[in-house]
């Protein structure tokens, strides 16, 4: 007679739960280093092809990893010396202009009310705008503080991440082989097969999403600069980062530039239209050129699963949770499907 | 089990593994898969392959399992079966399961250890990583795999023709 644990679905769910528990324990123990570790894995996925290329030129593992480390250090130095000060400066400018910005938004609301009253329409837009204004005001202030803290955290991360990435590029494959070789004979091939599928999907997704985010940051920064918006690099960076969140991110990315455009000292409908135009153009470039070229079919998940996943992960783990929601869901999907297939075969034969 | 066949986890980590790698490297280089590929390249690949120990009658894979790579016999014997019928008995230096190096499809026969044996698994991720870092010998290996698979196909066609003639 079959016991409950002999059923393929129950067995695969049990093993999947154990994997999830192990992942949860690891995440808990490594909590302070989780962001540098995630970033290092993302950079590993991005720079591993470069390391392979250097090996093709005849360099050994350590030397190719060292050259990649040098490149990462160079990027970090450039980041610290050029991009960070630029972002910090634009943040300060934004912070000092914040009270004026909210005043301008209030004035805009009053003008709309007057315009409507002149046409005999008795409508008080402040009834709608006031709660939104107070909400966005606190959100805006919080965001500035949060972004400032993020810049400090990023400075620490900038030191750790290249180091972790170097060791990943040099030793990841041998460590992975040793870990997977510990699997018993019965599940050895299945374990490798699941790993192979997960790794391939994640590599595709991470490379794609990072390229997409970078392209979006550059396109929107240039667009906002040409449109004459305040703090274009900061707004572009925010748009690039938000683009890491599928579906929801591009919508959220529209909010900061529109608020900045609405809060201009003189009401300027052209500026508002330009801000919206930049975001829409960037999204068009993203959807027509970037997405099909770099991340199409990287994860086969239903849009509803993606949106629900993003909301749930975002609720529990914040912004980072929203970014890792898709890779985590795709990984779980592949592991569970692989386990179910493997367990079925075990029972049938 | 002889003293060389210890589980990888418990082996002496200070022991020089070079002899073992050289032996596996020699075995692979004599197979049609690695024909025309220099030993230095094979050696680099062998370092990342996966030695596994199987006891008598232990199942290596079953029909319908999704395969993830080819298997070389370093010691012992392996029976390839279709149901209860033994199709072939393979010994040291033979390899099987190479179809799984190129396609994500189910195994078409059972492989069972006839004696205690040590097998070397050459998996698809090893092949793909090697193709990225060493594309020239990688292309030669792919050509060799094609020749081996074409040979198997020709053999299967001959058998079918023979069966039809009978």
Interface residues (C-beta under 8 A of the other chain):
Chain A: X49 X52 X55 X56 X173 X174 X177 X180 X181 X182 X185 X186 X188 X189 X190 X192 X193 X195 X196 X199 X341 X342 X345 X348 X349
Chain B: X8 X9 X48 X50 X52 X53 X54 X58 X59 X60 X61 X62 X63 X64 X65 X66 X67 X68 X69 X121 X123 X124 X125 X129 X132 X133 X134 X135
